[in-house]
C-alpha cells in the first residue's frame, strides 16, 4: 500500500478545481495545504487530498509529464466508480475508459479511467473481493 504521491501539475488552480470535483464522489477531499518553506530547502508547496484522517494525494506546481504517472483510487462500490467518471468528465477530463468490468484483470475488477487536464491517467477501481461484499 502506498502512503502518498506527489503529482506535479502545470496549472495548480485548474487542477485544484478538477480534483476537488473528480475525487468528491470517492470521499476524497482537499484537506491540507503545506507551505514548502516549513520543510527542508527546496521542498515544494503542496495541496493535500485525503479521507479518513489520512492525506495521501498531493499536488504541486511544476512541469507536468503525463507519461510518468498512473493513479488508481479505491472506490467502495460500482456506483462510486460511475460517479467519479461522471464528475471527472464534467470537470474537463478526457475519457480513457468508460465504467465497466476490466475482464483482462478479473471479472470483478470494475473501473473507469480518465485523463486529467495535464493528461495524467486516473482510474477509480472497485474490486469487490477487497470489500467483503
C-alpha positions as CSV (number, residue, x, y, z in Angstrom):
1,X,0.0,0.0,0.0
2,X,1.3,3.5,-0.8
3,X,1.4,6.2,1.8
4,X,1.4,9.2,-0.5
5,X,2.1,10.5,-4.0
6,X,3.1,14.0,-5.3
7,X,1.7,14.9,-8.7
8,X,3.2,17.8,-10.5
9,X,0.7,19.9,-12.4
10,X,1.1,22.7,-14.8
11,X,-1.8,24.9,-13.5
12,X,-2.4,24.4,-9.8
13,X,-5.7,26.4,-9.7
14,X,-7.1,24.4,-12.6
15,X,-6.0,21.1,-11.1
16,X,-7.4,22.0,-7.7
17,X,-10.8,22.7,-9.3
18,X,-10.6,19.5,-11.2
19,X,-9.5,17.2,-8.4
20,X,-11.9,18.7,-5.9
21,X,-14.8,17.8,-8.2
22,X,-13.5,14.5,-9.6
23,X,-12.5,13.0,-6.2
24,X,-15.5,14.1,-4.2
25,X,-17.6,11.0,-5.2
26,X,-14.8,8.8,-3.8
27,X,-15.0,10.7,-0.4
28,X,-11.6,12.3,-1.1
29,X,-11.3,16.0,-0.3
30,X,-8.8,18.8,-0.2
31,X,-7.8,18.8,3.4
32,X,-4.4,20.4,3.9
33,X,-2.0,22.9,2.4
34,X,1.7,22.5,3.1
35,X,4.0,25.5,2.9
36,X,7.3,24.3,1.4
37,X,9.3,26.8,3.5
38,X,8.4,24.7,6.5
39,X,10.3,21.8,5.1
40,X,13.9,21.2,4.0
41,X,15.4,23.5,1.5
42,X,13.7,23.2,-1.9
43,X,10.6,21.5,-0.6
44,X,7.6,22.4,-2.8
45,X,4.3,23.9,-1.7
46,X,1.7,21.2,-1.7
47,X,-2.1,20.8,-1.8
48,X,-3.1,17.7,0.0
49,X,-6.2,15.5,-0.5
50,X,-7.3,12.6,1.7
51,X,-10.0,10.8,3.6
52,X,-10.4,9.0,6.9
53,X,-7.8,11.1,8.6
54,X,-5.1,10.4,6.0
55,X,-3.6,12.8,3.5
56,X,-2.2,10.7,0.6
57,X,-2.6,12.6,-2.7
58,X,-0.6,15.8,-3.1
59,X,-0.5,18.4,-5.9
60,X,2.5,20.6,-6.6
61,X,3.1,23.3,-9.3
62,X,5.7,22.5,-12.0
63,X,6.3,20.9,-15.3
64,X,3.9,18.1,-15.9
65,X,4.9,14.9,-17.7
66,X,1.7,12.9,-18.2
67,X,3.6,9.8,-19.4
68,X,5.2,9.4,-15.9
69,X,2.1,8.6,-13.7
70,X,-1.0,6.5,-13.4
71,X,-3.0,6.8,-10.2
72,X,-5.7,4.3,-9.2
73,X,-8.1,5.4,-6.5
74,X,-10.1,3.0,-4.4
75,X,-13.9,3.1,-4.8
76,X,-16.2,1.4,-2.4
77,X,-18.8,0.5,-5.0
78,X,-19.6,0.4,-8.7
79,X,-21.8,3.5,-8.1
80,X,-18.7,5.4,-6.8
81,X,-16.8,4.4,-9.9
82,X,-19.6,5.7,-12.1
83,X,-19.9,8.9,-10.1
84,X,-16.1,9.5,-10.3
85,X,-16.2,9.1,-14.1
86,X,-19.2,11.4,-14.4
87,X,-17.7,14.1,-12.1
88,X,-14.3,14.0,-13.8
89,X,-15.9,14.3,-17.3
90,X,-18.0,17.3,-16.2
91,X,-14.8,18.9,-14.8
92,X,-12.8,18.7,-18.0
93,X,-11.4,15.2,-18.1
94,X,-10.9,13.2,-21.3
95,X,-12.4,9.7,-21.3
96,X,-9.9,7.0,-21.2
97,X,-12.2,4.0,-20.4
98,X,-15.9,4.2,-19.5
99,X,-17.1,2.5,-16.3
100,X,-17.2,-1.3,-16.6
101,X,-15.6,-4.6,-15.8
102,X,-12.0,-5.0,-16.8
103,X,-12.1,-8.6,-17.8
104,X,-8.4,-8.7,-18.7
105,X,-7.7,-8.3,-15.0
106,X,-10.6,-10.0,-13.3
107,X,-14.4,-10.1,-13.9
108,X,-14.8,-8.5,-10.5
109,X,-12.5,-5.6,-11.3
110,X,-14.8,-2.7,-12.1
111,X,-13.2,0.6,-13.1
112,X,-13.3,3.8,-15.0
113,X,-10.4,5.7,-16.4
114,X,-9.9,9.4,-17.4
115,X,-7.1,11.7,-18.3
116,X,-6.9,14.9,-16.1
117,X,-6.2,18.4,-17.6
118,X,-2.5,17.6,-17.8
119,X,-3.1,14.2,-19.4
120,X,-2.3,12.1,-16.3
121,X,-4.1,8.7,-16.3
122,X,-6.5,8.4,-13.4
123,X,-8.6,5.4,-12.5
124,X,-11.3,4.7,-9.9
125,X,-11.4,1.0,-9.1
126,X,-13.9,-1.2,-7.2
127,X,-12.5,-4.7,-6.5
128,X,-15.4,-6.5,-4.8
129,X,-13.2,-9.1,-3.2
130,X,-11.4,-6.4,-1.3
131,X,-14.6,-5.1,0.3
132,X,-16.1,-8.2,1.7
133,X,-19.3,-7.9,-0.3
